[in-house]
Amino acid sequence: MNQPDLGLKVTELRGQKNMTQEKLAEYCEVSTRTIQRIESGDVEPRPFTRNSLSNILAFDLGKENTGNESLWLALLHLSSVFPIIFVALLLWSWKKDQSYKIDQQGRDVLNFQLTMAFVLFAFVLVFLLLPAGVFIVLGMDTRANMLGNIFTLLPPLPLVLLKVFIVYQGIVNAFRSAADRPIRYALSIPFVK
């Protein structure tokens, strides 16, 4: 892992362990200024410091993921095309400790998939359970039959549009990630932080 990702990851891990920069510097046997410069992305840590940080923060900061990282990021984003959250969750949990980008973008993919799952659930409630309720309340007269016909014709269109939107977001973000550009999942609620 190289700067600036390394500095961001050290800052994040230190925060998770409720550790000050001074305490981390003491454990690594370096100056506080060195930790500050590493976290800000100003310097690459020396091998001894990198190993000390890896041991103290319980995270392997020494792996170079430049070749495989792009492949895993593409797979992660393309997994969002399918509404199976477990695929993205499996990829993210398996690779998140090896790359800061995979960790951050994996969270974005999971948030997008969870949001789309809730949208799909709301869709089922509105377009499948509502017509059943109408039939129960109104009975089987002509008004209920007409409403039933309307509700049976409406669901395919929003489902198709939702699927096109999900596929578009997954493919576009896979290409953006491959080009090392920022990714954006529209309409995503940050469940996983």
ABEGO torsion letter per residue (X at the ends): XBOAAAAAAAAAAAAAAGBBAAAAAAAAGBBAAAAAAAAAGABBBBAAAAAAAAAAAGBBAABBAAAAAAAAAAAAAAAAABABAAAAAAAAAAAAAABAAAAAAAAAAAAAAAAAAAAAAAAAAAAAAAAAAAAAAAEABAAAAAAAAAAAAAAAAAAAAAAAAAAAAAAAAAAAAAAGBBBBBBGBBBABX
